[in-house]
Amino acid sequence: MSTEIQFVRTAALVTAAALRGDDTAVRLLLHTLPAEQVAATCEGAVLAMAGLLAEFLPPDAIARAVTEAQNLAQQAATERNHP
């Protein structure tokens, strides 16, 4: 199996495991990869998840999800700066 096909396959499996809420499978899949491929596979899985959401959710739901994600990031930054 080519490296690119393996990357896509693993990113798809990680995405599927994340959608099922299977944290253990996500970790196990990522641990099967060489260290230098973990970040790219995570990036692929995040982009695949975003693509799925954009395909199946209406634009207003996507806008609310973006706002919520930004709020969570802001809260995390605030908590980190004010423990």
DORORO-515833 format. One record per residue (C-alpha): residue number from 1; residue in three letters; x, y, z. Coordinates in steps of 0.02 Angstrom, whole numbers, plus 50000, padded with zeros to 5 digits. Layout:
N
+-----+--------+-------+-------+-------+
! num ! residu !    px !    py !    pz !
+-----+--------+-------+-------+-------+
! NUM !    ALA !     X !     Y !     Z !
...
+-----+--------+-------+-------+-------+
***
This chain:
83
+-----+--------+-------+-------+-------+
! num ! residu !    px !    py !    pz !
+-----+--------+-------+-------+-------+
!   1 !    MET ! 50000 ! 50000 ! 50000 !
!   2 !    SER ! 50072 ! 50170 ! 49952 !
!   3 !    THR ! 50113 ! 50296 ! 50086 !
!   4 !    GLU ! 49978 ! 50416 ! 50023 !
!   5 !    ILE ! 49845 ! 50280 ! 50024 !
!   6 !    GLN ! 49899 ! 50226 ! 50198 !
!   7 !    PHE ! 49888 ! 50408 ! 50257 !
!   8 !    VAL ! 49712 ! 50430 ! 50187 !
!   9 !    ARG ! 49656 ! 50262 ! 50257 !
!  10 !    THR ! 49722 ! 50301 ! 50431 !
!  11 !    ALA ! 49649 ! 50478 ! 50430 !
!  12 !    ALA ! 49480 ! 50405 ! 50378 !
!  13 !    LEU ! 49487 ! 50273 ! 50515 !
!  14 !    VAL ! 49536 ! 50404 ! 50645 !
!  15 !    THR ! 49391 ! 50513 ! 50587 !
!  16 !    ALA ! 49269 ! 50367 ! 50599 !
!  17 !    ALA ! 49332 ! 50321 ! 50772 !
!  18 !    ALA ! 49316 ! 50501 ! 50830 !
!  19 !    LEU ! 49138 ! 50510 ! 50764 !
!  20 !    ARG ! 49098 ! 50352 ! 50863 !
!  21 !    GLY ! 49177 ! 50431 ! 51017 !
!  22 !    ASP ! 49306 ! 50292 ! 51025 !
!  23 !    ASP ! 49457 ! 50380 ! 51103 !
!  24 !    THR ! 49549 ! 50216 ! 51124 !
!  25 !    ALA ! 49539 ! 50175 ! 50938 !
!  26 !    VAL ! 49597 ! 50351 ! 50894 !
!  27 !    ARG ! 49750 ! 50331 ! 51006 !
!  28 !    LEU ! 49789 ! 50156 ! 50944 !
!  29 !    LEU ! 49776 ! 50209 ! 50762 !
!  30 !    LEU ! 49889 ! 50358 ! 50789 !
!  31 !    HIS ! 50016 ! 50252 ! 50884 !
!  32 !    THR ! 50033 ! 50136 ! 50732 !
!  33 !    LEU ! 50106 ! 50280 ! 50632 !
!  34 !    PRO ! 50286 ! 50339 ! 50623 !
!  35 !    ALA ! 50305 ! 50494 ! 50732 !
!  36 !    GLU ! 50331 ! 50607 ! 50582 !
!  37 !    GLN ! 50161 ! 50558 ! 50509 !
!  38 !    VAL ! 50053 ! 50587 ! 50664 !
!  39 !    ALA ! 50031 ! 50775 ! 50641 !
!  40 !    ALA ! 49985 ! 50757 ! 50456 !
!  41 !    THR ! 49862 ! 50618 ! 50494 !
!  42 !    CYS ! 49780 ! 50722 ! 50631 !
!  43 !    GLU ! 49769 ! 50867 ! 50510 !
!  44 !    GLY ! 49688 ! 50754 ! 50380 !
!  45 !    ALA ! 49564 ! 50688 ! 50507 !
!  46 !    VAL ! 49516 ! 50864 ! 50563 !
!  47 !    LEU ! 49493 ! 50921 ! 50384 !
!  48 !    ALA ! 49390 ! 50765 ! 50346 !
!  49 !    MET ! 49280 ! 50799 ! 50497 !
!  50 !    ALA ! 49256 ! 50980 ! 50445 !
!  51 !    GLY ! 49211 ! 50924 ! 50270 !
!  52 !    LEU ! 49082 ! 50802 ! 50336 !
!  53 !    LEU ! 49005 ! 50934 ! 50448 !
!  54 !    ALA ! 48999 ! 51060 ! 50307 !
!  55 !    GLU ! 48918 ! 50933 ! 50192 !
!  56 !    PHE ! 48781 ! 50879 ! 50312 !
!  57 !    LEU ! 48743 ! 51032 ! 50418 !
!  58 !    PRO ! 48656 ! 51191 ! 50362 !
!  59 !    PRO ! 48763 ! 51350 ! 50353 !
!  60 !    ASP ! 48687 ! 51425 ! 50511 !
!  61 !    ALA ! 48734 ! 51269 ! 50610 !
!  62 !    ILE ! 48912 ! 51281 ! 50543 !
!  63 !    ALA ! 48919 ! 51465 ! 50593 !
!  64 !    ARG ! 48861 ! 51421 ! 50770 !
!  65 !    ALA ! 48991 ! 51281 ! 50780 !
!  66 !    VAL ! 49128 ! 51400 ! 50725 !
!  67 !    THR ! 49074 ! 51527 ! 50855 !
!  68 !    GLU ! 49070 ! 51394 ! 50990 !
!  69 !    ALA ! 49242 ! 51330 ! 50942 !
!  70 !    GLN ! 49312 ! 51506 ! 50948 !
!  71 !    ASN ! 49230 ! 51535 ! 51119 !
!  72 !    LEU ! 49307 ! 51374 ! 51186 !
!  73 !    ALA ! 49478 ! 51427 ! 51123 !
!  74 !    GLN ! 49459 ! 51597 ! 51204 !
!  75 !    GLN ! 49404 ! 51519 ! 51370 !
!  76 !    ALA ! 49553 ! 51401 ! 51367 !
!  77 !    ALA ! 49672 ! 51546 ! 51334 !
!  78 !    THR ! 49594 ! 51647 ! 51474 !
!  79 !    GLU ! 49606 ! 51501 ! 51597 !
!  80 !    ARG ! 49787 ! 51471 ! 51548 !
!  81 !    ASN ! 49830 ! 51654 ! 51579 !
!  82 !    HIS ! 49733 ! 51663 ! 51743 !
!  83 !    PRO ! 49749 ! 51495 ! 51832 !
+-----+--------+-------+-------+-------+
***
